Amino acid sequence: MDRECHYALVAQQLECFYPSTQRQLLDHCNSYVEIFERPLNHYPEDLHPLLDNLRDQYHRNLWRQVVDRIEQRTAHSGARMIPITSPDYPDTLRQIVGAPCLLYLRGNVENLHLPQIAVVGSRRMTRGGADNARGWSRYLAAGGFVITSGLAHGIDGAAHRGALEGNGKTIAVMATGIDDIYPRAHLALAEQILDQGGTLITEFEPSTQPLAANFPSRNRIISGLSLGVLVVEAALRSGSLITARYAAEQDREVFAIPGSIHNPQSRGCHHLIKQGAHLVERVEEIVNELGGALSGLANAATQSTNAQAELSFATDSSAPQQSLKADESSLLQLLGYEPVDMDKLAADGTFSVADLSRLLVSLEIKGLIESRNGVYQRLR
């Protein structure tokens, strides 16, 4: 472990060195290393008592056992630490009030620096909510957005799976330690996220259990990482509305999908819309609202061939047909100009259902086909 991570970890164990105090002190220096090693005469005199106290605690070594345990468990889980002073720490999160001073991460750190959309909602999702979370996340992920959610049952899990189906990246923000996947039913999903180049992240040290108080803290990170938050379904009292409130406080865009007035899982979305959230009925409306961020995505996605290829859905809907991959061209020819549903396309036997799902999303993103109620039609 490098010295900066070492001092950042120790700082979290010292008495009265609260996160807010750490951030204030970091305004006077560039690193945790400087807090503990820079000569006192480089600091204003009013900071000397605090620095003396911190350095005295450090040399008394009472933190050693806890820090050793955290270091061992972090290494054993294949994770790394990212202090707020690190260039790997995401700028969007660093800017929020109450940004965590230390993150634990497994997987691809580069995802933290790509434009993200948070997709959240009820654990008790309806079938329609599941379809929306999965389909919209698949579309957005295929277009280069990273889908960020909380790894919970319901909408969160559907959003992560949709991103993976779109061959995109997804970030799971955890309310536990990095070494404890919760819920356990999502252990396989978490491994799939990592296998496909995604990221697991948390502010909680290893061995932290899923305490109720951890989830609102987790939600502020979900919104803080993202350009906008999409609420798919939510009851009037739900963690998703907490995430949306954090998003509004952090000056992020909030989007909500309306639903039936008879569905209790739609009432939270309707409440958000009344409070000024964007009512969205088509995923393109999110893309249009966040269009400015997509110009930055074009530069940030140079290391992601898939994302780069799909950027046309936000910048140029008239992508030349000759740029299509062979399987996309074959499917486009198969479609023709008459409406056809998935069953008829699958019955042809040329493509599997999984391949059809992937290719249809890709062609729709490129503006070559349209989909209405599960029926697909070629546009040109």
Order of alpha helices (4+ residues) and beta strands (2+ residues): alpha-alpha-alpha-alpha-alpha-beta-alpha-beta-beta-alpha-beta-alpha-beta-alpha-beta-alpha-beta-alpha-beta-alpha-beta-alpha-alpha-alpha-alpha-alpha-beta-alpha-alpha-beta-beta
